[in-house]
């Protein structure tokens, strides 16, 4: 699990941030508890967490931009 966490966080800008690592780690743990325990499966789960996090950040920022423009 540590290897998957490090692999994912090394590829992400800001991957050293506690909030990012925490989100990725939670997704990796959830994946492992479901029985998917290979490094590839855990890494994929972590990458999906990053994509969700990034998508939610973009949505939040675009909402802020709309409010600022009004």
Buried (B, 14 or more C-beta within 10 A) or exposed (E): BEEBBBBBBEEBEEBEEEEBBEBBBEBBBEBBEEEBEEEEBBBBBBBBBBEEBBEEEEEEEEEEEEEEEE
